């Protein structure tokens, strides 16, 4: 009985990577940060909108988006984020 279980586990181990690879969706690049058009525009949204004192923001340079900042828990704050404006993304497919 153990021999049959081992054989079944070995078959599942061999087949599962093939099954997973066949069902993964293809990768799609949404943004190239070296785009000279400047779109989309990136803006920071920090906890200052609620009285917090965190700071942070985006910088696009050398084909990369870098987000840096300092989080502060003063005044019940503690978040800093970045988002895009000026562009719609097509996530179909």
N, C-alpha and C positions, 0 to 999 in steps of 0.2 A: 504494500500500500504506500509506503514512503517513497518508493521509486517512482510511482506514478505522480505523486505530488511534486517531487523534485523536477520531473520532466515537464509538468505543466507550468511550474514557476519559471523554468528556464525558457520555455516557449513564450510566455507572457513578457518576460524581460527582453527577449529579442524582438518581439513584435511591437511593444508599446512605443519605442522611439520612432519607429516607422509610422505608426498611426498618428502620433503627436505631430510629427513633421508634416504630414499630409494635411492636417486640419488647421495649421497656423496660417493666419492671413499674411499676405505679403506686406513687407515694410514699405512705408510711403513717407518721403520727406515732405514736411509741411512748410518749413521756413529755411532759407539759406541766409545766414547772417552776414554774408558778404554781398548781399543785394544792394547795389548802389541807389536803388529807387527810394530807399528809406522807409519802405512799408513792410510790415506794419510798424506803427509807432508804439513804443513801450512806455508805460507810465507806472509809477509807484502808487500803491494805496497802503498807507500806514495807519497805525492806531490813533493818529492825531485826529481822525474823523470822529473819534469817540472820546477825545480828551487825553489820550495816551501820549507817550513821549518817545516812541520808537522811531528810528529813521532808517531809510533804506531806499535803494533805487537801482535801476538798470543802467548798463553801459554796453554799447555794442562796439567792439573793436577786434580787429584781426580775425574776422569771421566767427566770432563767438559772442554770446550774450552772457555778461557777468552781472550777477545780482549780489550786492553787498549791503550791509547795514548793521545796525546795533539795535537789539531788542531791549526794551525797558519794561519792567513790571510796574513802574510808577503809574498812579492814577488808573489802576486796573487795566493797563494796556498789555502789550505783549505780542503784537503781530506786525509784520511788514510783508507786503506782497507786490507782485508785478503782474500787469495784464497788458493785453494788446488793444489798440483802438485803430479804427480805420481800415479794417480788412475782415472779410467774411471767409471762413474756412469751409471747404466742402469735405465732410467726413463720410460721405456715402461710399460704399464699396470697401 
